[in-house]
Amino acid sequence: MPFFAAQHSLFRAYDIRGSRQHFATDFIQALGHAFAHLYQLQKNIDNNKSIIVIGYDVRCGSDTIAKTLTHILTECGLQVIQLGLITTPMMVFWAEQNQGHGIVVTASHSAKDILGIKWLFNHQSPSVEDIQALYQQVIHQQLVVRSLDNSLLVESGLYQHELQKMALHKDNESLKTAKNRPIIEQAYLSAEQVAATYTDTIVRVFKQLYPHTNEASINHTTDSQKLFSCKLDLVVVIDCMHGATSNIAQPLFERFCQRVIMLNDTADGNFPSGNPDPTEPHRLKQLQQSVIMHQADIGIAFDGDGDRLMIVDNNGKVVTPDHLLYLLAQVALTKRPKFLSNSQLSPQILFDIKCCHHLPKLITELGAIPVMSRTGSSLMRLQMQRSAGQIVFAGELSGHFIFNDGYFILYDDAMYAALRLLHWLSYTASSLNLTTNLADIIYSLPVIVSTADHYLPRPKTALTDCSIVEQLTRLCLYLQQLIKVTSTVTAHSNDQAVINCAPAHCTCRAQKHSITLEEAKELLPIGTKLSCIDGVRLDFTHGFGVIRQSNTSHNLTARFAGDSVEDLKDIQAKFAALCRPFDENLAALIMAIPPE
C-alpha cells in the first residue's frame, strides 16, 4: 500500500481535516517537513528568512500538533512565531503583519473527534491543486525517510524510479544536514499580546469608519464618562460554543457595547454543549432563549474557529444566512472607501450557489451587481483578491462573510463582521431612516420558505456511469436546449413526443428512461435559469433548488426554497422528477426534506 494512503482523504477542498486516528506521529512529522519545503521555496525566491505564524484551536491534540510543526519548521531553518490558542482569522491577521505565511491547527466547526489544519502561503489560502500537491510532498518526505532508514531498499532497486523523479539525493542531503543547521530562536507571543494587538487594530478601524460619531459622543461628556458614552447602546448575547473565540469575544465586544452577556465561553475541546457549528438545526436554541430572557437587541454565535457567524434577532428568531448576507452587503456598500466609491465600475457582491433566489434582486436594488459563485470561502477570497477591489463583499450560506474594503483583513472574520453589523444598526441604519430594530428590518425583507442545506447520501453508480451530479447536469442542459429548439421551430410541437432522459452520446443508465416533451416543459418552464458552475441550480419564478457534490464529504448537498410552502414543495417535486430516472431512492429523499 502507498505511504499514507489512509490519509489521502484528509486533504480536502479547503484544508486538511478528518478523524484524529489518521493524525499519527509519522504523518504529522512528514506533514511538517512538507510545510517546511513549501515555505522554503518562498524563502529561496525572496532571499529572506521566511516567518511563519502558528496557532491552534481548543481541540484536544491541536496544541501538540502545533508544537510538532513548530519544532520541525525551526529545525529546517524557518522562523516561527507561536500565537497559542487563537481563531483562524487571528492567525491570518498576524500572518498579514509579517510575510503572509501562517498555520492554524483547527477543524473549524467539526465534531470533537475531528482534527484539522488550515494554512496561508504568501497571503493566500491554498487551492484544491495546492492541497493535493502538499499531499504528494508528504508522500515524498516519507519516501525519503524510509530510504535513509533502509538503504537496502534503494540498493535493491525498489521504488527507484519514484525516488529518482523526486530528486532523492537533494532531499537526502537536506535531511542529513538539518541537524547541523543553527536553530532559529522561536518567538512566543503571550496570549495578552496576541489579543491586544488584534483588538486595538479593530478599535482603530471603527474610529476610522465612524469618526464624527465618536467625536460627538466625547465632546459632550466628562473624562470619566468618555469610555461608557462611546459604547453602542446595545445589549448583546454571544455564544462562543466553547470554541476559540471564548477567550477573546467578551473583552473585544465590551470595548464597543454597553452590555455583553456570554454563553459557553469556556474554551473546551470536548464541546459539552454540542458541535461548535451555529448553522446546525436547533443549535441556537439556548441563544434564542437567552436573547428573549435578557430582552437583548441581538444574539451572536460563532463557530469553533471564529470564521462563521449566525445571528438571532431581538425577538429570538434566527436570521437566515440569506438575509444576513443582504444586511452585511448593505453595511459594506454604505461604508465604502472614497477611492472605491468614486470608481466608474459598479460594486459587486458575491454570494454562493446555495443562497436563495431573492438575493440577486435585493442586491441589485442596493446599486450593486450580484455575482453567483461556487461554494467555498477560500474560492471567494481568491476571486475577491483578483477583482481589483470591485467585489466589495462576499458571503455564503454556511455563515462565512468577507469584507473587501481595505479597512481590515480580507478574510471571513466572524467577530469583525458582527461588529460591522452592530455599528450599522446603531449609526447608519438610523441615519437612513431605517429602524434599528433588527426584527423589524428582517420582517421588511421577502419571506423565504426553505429547507436547510441538507446532506444526502451520494448514490452508488456503476463504473461506466457518470456521477449523479453529472447525469443531472447533462439532463437539464439537454432538456433546456430541446425545449428551446422546439419552441422556436414551431408553436405546434408534439408535446406527447417521447424523448430520452439523456443525450445520445451519454452512456449512463438514464438512457433507459424517457419523458414526454410536455413533462419536460413542466419540469423546466420557459424562463427557468440553469447554472452548472457547482452542481445543478435551477431558478424558477417562484423559487430555486440546487443539488451539488459536497466539498468536505462524500455526500450530496441539496437546498430548496420558495415564496410559499406550496412553491417549495413544487420545486422539490421537480427535482425529484429529474433525479428519479437515475435513482429512485434519491428522489424519495428529496421529497422527504422538511422546510426549516
N, C-alpha and C positions, 0 to 999 in steps of 0.2 A: 504494500500500500504506500502511496506517495507520502512524503513528510507532511504532517499537519493537514491531512485530508479532512478530518473531522472539523477542523477549524475554518474550513473554507466558507461555511455557512455564516460565520461571524461577520464576514466582510460584505456589508450590505450596501444599499444605495447611498446612504448618507454618512455612515460611520461604521465602527466595529461594535457589534453587540450580540449577546447571546447568553446561554446558560453558563453559570460560573464553573461548571465542571470542565469546560473547554479551556479555561484560563489557567492551564498548567504552568509550572515554573519554567520548563524549557521553552514553551511557546512565548511566554512573556519576555524571556531573555532574547529569543530570536526576534521578537517584535521590537524590542528596544534597539537592537543593532540595525534593524531595518529603518527605524526612525532616525538613527544616527547617520545612516547612509543618505537618507533623504535630506537632512539638514546640512550635512557636509557638502552636498552638491551646491547648495546656495552659498555656503562659506567659500568654496573654491571660485565661484563666479564673482563674488563681491570682494574677495581677498580680505575679508574681515572675519573676526570671530562671530560665529552665529550665537545669538542669545535666544534661548527658548524658555518661555514661562510654563510652569507645570502646576496644576492643581487637581483637586479631586472632590467628588460629591460625598454624601453621607453613607453610602452603601458599605456594608461590611466587606472589607477586602480592597476597596478602591484606594485607600491610603497606602496599602502595601504595594500595590501595582505601581502607583505613582513614585514611590521611593525606589523601586527597582529600575524603572525607566530613568529616573534622575541619575542614579548611580552609573548606569550604562552610558548615558549621554555624556556625563562629565568624564568618564573613563576614556571616551573616544575623542576628548579634546573640545567638547562643546560647553558653552557657559549656560548654566541653568539658574533661573530664579524661581524658588519654591514659593508658591502662593498659599498652600494649605487648603482648607475647606472653602470652596468658592462655588459660585454659579458659573455656568458656561459663558454667559455674557461678560461676567467679570474677568474670566480668562482672556476673552477677546479684547476687552478694554486694556488689560495690562500688556497683551501682545502688541497692541497698537501703540503703546507708549515706548515700545522697543523696536523690534525689527519685523513684527508681524508674524512671528512664529509662536505657536503655543499648543499645549496638550492639556486636556482635562479628562480625567478618568471618571466617566459617568455613563449611566444607562438611562438618563433622562427620566421619563415618566413610567418606565417599565417596572414590573414586579420586583420584589426584593431579591429573588434568586437569579436575577439577570445582572450581568456586568457589561461594561462597555467603555469605549474610548472615542472622543472627538478630538479633532486637531485642526490647526490652522497652519498653512505654509505660505509664506510671503503674502500675508494679508487675505488669503483666500481659503475657503473650505474646499476639501477635496471633491473632485468629480467622481463619478462611478468608475471611470477608467483609472483615475489616480488610486482609488481604493483597491482595485484589483491588482494594480502594479505593486502596491505595497505588500499585498499577499504573496505575489511572486517573489518579492525581495525577502520575505520571511522564509519561504521555502529555500531560497538561495543561501541564506545565512545558515540554515540548519545543514544544508549540504556541505558547506564549508567547515562547520564544526565537526560533522561526522568524518570528513576527510582528514581532519587533524587528529581526531581520536583513533582513527583506524586507517593507517597508511596502507595496509594490505588491501583495503577496499579499492583504493585508487590504483595500486600496482596491478591488481588482477584485471583491471580494465572495466570493472563495473561502474556504471554511471559516468564513464569517461567522457562521453560525448556531451552530456549535460554540463559537466564541470568545466569543460573547455569553453563551451559557449558562454559561461558565466564568469569568465576571467578568473579562474580559480587562484592562480598564482598571486595575483594582485591582492585578492581578499585574504589569502593565507598570510601574506606578509603584514597586511593591515591588522589582523587579529594577533599575530605574534608580537608585533611591536606596540600594541595598545598598552601593555603593562609598563612600557618604558616611557610612555608619554607623561609629561607633567600634568597632574590632575588639576584642572582649573577650580579655584575655590567656588563652592556653591553659595549663592546668595539666598538667604532666607528672610522673607519679609514677615513681620508679625501680623497677626490677624487684624489688629487695630490699624496698622499702616495700610494694609490692603484695602480694608473697608473705608477708611477715612479719605484716602486719595480718590477712590471711586465716588464716594458720596459728595465730596467737595466739588468734584467736577460736574456732577449733575446739578448741584445747587447753583453753580455759575451759569450753567445752561439756562436755567429758568429765570435767573436775573437778567440774562440777555434777551430771553423771549418776552418777559413781562417787566421791563424796566420802569415804566411810568406807574404801573400799579404798585410796585414795591415802594417807589419814592413817595407816592401819595399816602401810603399807609404809614411810612416812617415819619413824615413831616408833621403829622397830627398826633404824635404820641411822645411820651416821655421815654427816656433811655430804658427804664425798667419795663416798659410795655412794648418796646420795639419787636422783640422776638415773637411775642404772643400775637400782636396785631398783624404781623406779616403772614401768619399762617392762614391757610384756607379754612373757611368756616364750614367744615365738613366733619361728619362722624363716619369713620371708615372701619369696616371689619375686614381683616386679612387672614386668609387660610394658607399657611405655608406647607401643609400636608407633610410635615416633618422632613421636608427636603432642604436643599442647600440655601434657600432664601431665609431659613429660620433665624440665623444669627444676624442678618443684615436688614431685613424688611422693617422691623419696628423702629430702629434708630433712623433709618432713611426716611420713612414716611412721617415720623414725628418732627422732622425738620420742616415739613410742609403743612401738616394737618393738625387741627386743634385737638382732635381725639382719635386715637388709634386703638382698636380692640383686636387682640391677636388670638388666633386659633391654631393649634397644632404647630407651635413654633419652637419645639424642641427637636434639634437635629437627631434623627433616629433612623438608622438604616434598616430597621425591621418594619418601618412604616405601619405602626399599630392601628392607624385609622383607615388603612386601605392603600391601594396603589396610588402613588403620587401623580395621578392623572386627572386633572379637573374636567376633562371632556368626557369621562366615563358617565354613562347614565346614572342618575341619582347620586352621583359622587358629591354634589354640593348641598345636600340636604342640611347638614349642620350649619353651613354658611348661611343658607337661606333662613333658617330658624333664628340664627343669631342676629341677622340684619333686622328681622321683624321685632325680636325681643328688645334690642337696643335702639329701635327706631333710627337706624343708621341711614345715611344717604346713599351708601353703596357698599357692596361686598366684592372683594377681590380675591382670586385664587391663583396660585402659581403651581407649576408642576415641579417635579423632582430636581431639575437643574436650572429652573428660572427662565426658560425661554418660551413658555406657553402661558397664556393669560385667559382667564374666564372671568366674567362679571355677573353679579347679581344686582338687580335694581332695588330701589328703596321700598318696593312692595314685596321683596323676597322672591322675585321671579328671575330665573336665569335668562340673561340676554343671549340670544342666538349669536354664534360667531359671525353670521352674515351681517346682522345689524351692528355688531361691534366693529366689524371691518369698515362698514359705511361710516360710523361715527369717527373712528380714528382717521379715516381718509379725509373727512371734513376737518379734523384737527390739523392734519398735515398741510392741507391746502390753505387754511386760514392763517397759518404762520410760516409761509414760505419765505425764505430769504429774498431780499430785494433783487439780487442779481438773477435769481431764478424766476421771480415774478415778472421781471422785465423781458424775459426771453420771448421770442416770437413763436416758439414751439409750445403747443398746449401741453400741460402736465398730464402724465399718465398714472393711472392707478392699476396695480397688478393684483389679480385675485386668482386663486387656483380653481381647477376644473370642477371641484366638488361644491363650490359656492352656488347659492340659489339664483334663480332666473331673474329676480328683481334687481340684482346688483348693477348690471350694466346700465339700466335706465337711471337708477339713483345716482350713480357716479357721473353720468352724462349731465344730469341736472345740476351737479356741482361745478360744471365747467371743465371737467377733466375727461380724458379718453380712457374708457375701460379696456383693459387688456387681459385676456384669459391666459393662464399659464398651466403648465404641468404641475402636479402636486410635488412639493418638496421645498422647504425653506432655503436649502443650500442652492437649489436651482434658481430660485427667485433672487437670492443675493447676487449670484453671478450675473443674472440678467440686469439687475439694477446697476451693478458696477460698470457694465458695458453701455449703459444708456446715456452717459454724459449728463446725468442729473435730471433727465426728462421724466423718469419714473421716480416720483417723489414718495411713494408709499406702496407697500405690498402687504398682503395678508392672506392667510389660508384658513380653511375650516377648522383645522386642528388647533388653532389658537396662537399661531406664530404671526407676529406683526412687526414690520420693519420700516423705520423712518429713514429716508434718504435725503435729508435737507441740510446736512453738513453741521448740525448742531452737536450731534453725538455720534457714537459708533454706528456703522451700517451693519446692524445685527438685530436679531429678534430678542431684545431685552424686555422681558415682561414687566419688570418693575418700572423701567423707564416709560414704557407705553402706558402703564396705568397712571403714572404721574402726569403724562401729557393729557390724558383724558380728564383727570381731576382738575387740572388748571383750566382746561377748555370749558368744563362745566361751570367753574367758579367765575371766570372772567369773560371769555369770548362769547359763550352762548348768550349771556345776558345782554352783552353789547349788540348782538344781532337780533335782539328782541325775541329770543328763544327762551323757553322755560329752562330753568336749571334743574328741574325735577326729572331725573333720569327715566322714571316710569312713563311720564307724560311724553317725553321725547320718543321713546320706543313705541308708544301707543300710536303716534302720528305716522309711523312707517308702515309699509304694506305688510299684511298678515302673511306669515309663512307657515304653511302646514306641511311638515316634512318628516321623513324618517331620520334616524341618526345615520352617521356614516357607519354602515353595517358591514361586518365581516361575514363572508360566505365561503364555504369550502370550495376550493377550486376543483372542478370536475376532472376526473381522470380521462385522458384521451389516448387513443391508440397512437403508436409511433408514427403512423402515416398521416395522422390528423393534425390540423392546425390547433393552436391553443384556443380555448373558448372565446377569449377576447378577440383573437384574430378572426375566428369564424364569424363572430357577431359584427365585427368591423366590415368584413367583406360583404356580408349580407346586407347591412344597412347602406353601404355605398352602392351596391348593385341595385337594390330596390329603389333607392332615391333616383339614381340615374334612369332606371327603367320607367318610373312614374313620370319623370320629367320628359323623357323622349315620347312616351305615348300620349302625354297631354298636349304636346306641341304638334305632333304629327296629325292627330285627328281628334275632334271633340266627341267622336262616336266610337272610342276604343271599346273593345270587348272586355268588360270588367270581369267576365267569368273565365277569361283565358287563364290557363294554368301556367305558372312559372315555377322553376326550381328555386329552392331556398339558397342556392349558391351558384355563382357563375360557372360556366362550362370548364374553365381551367382549374377550378378548385377541386382537390381530391378528398376533402373532408366528408364526413358521413352525412352532412346536410344535403348532399346530392340525392339522398333517398327521400327527401321530403319536398313538398311543394305547396304553394298557396295560390289563391286567385289574385288577379290584379286588383279586384275590389277590396280584398282583405289587405293587400299591400298599401292601398291608399288610406285605409282606416288606421293602419299602424303608423304610417309616415304621411300625414296630411300635407298637402301643398303648403309650403312656407315653413315646414319643420327645419330647424337648423341642426346640422350634424357636425360634431367636432371629434376628430380622432387623434388629437395630439397626445392624449394619455387615456387609453381605453376608448370607450364609446359614450359620448354625451349627446343627448337629444333635447333640444329646446322647443317646446310647443307653445302655443299662445297662452296656455293656462298652467304651465309648469315645466319641469325638466326632470331628467333622470340621467344617471351616469353609472356605468359599470367599468371597473378597471382592475388591473393587477396591482395588489399592494406592493409597495416598495420595501416594506420591512417584514413581510411574512410571505408564506406560500398560499395565502388566501386571496380571494377577490374582495374588493370593497364596493359597496353599492349605496347610493343615496338617491332618494326621490322626493320631490316637493311639488306642491300645487297651490292654487289660490284657495282651495277648499278641500275638505276631506274627500269629497266625490272626485275632484280633479286628481288628487293624489292617488286614489285607487285606480282611476282610469289609466294614469301613466304607468303604475306598477303592472297593470294588466297588459299594456302594450309591450313593455319589456319582457314580461313573462312569455307572451306570444312569440316574440322574436327569439327568445332563448329556447323555447320548447323543442324545436327541431334538432337542437344539439344535445340538450339534456333536460329531461322532464323533471328531474328532481330539483335542478336549479330553478326552473320556472316556478315550481311549487314553493320553494324557499323565498323567492322574490315576492310572491303574493302574500306570504306569511309575515313579512316585515311590518311591525306596527308603527304607527306615527308616534313622534315624540310627545 
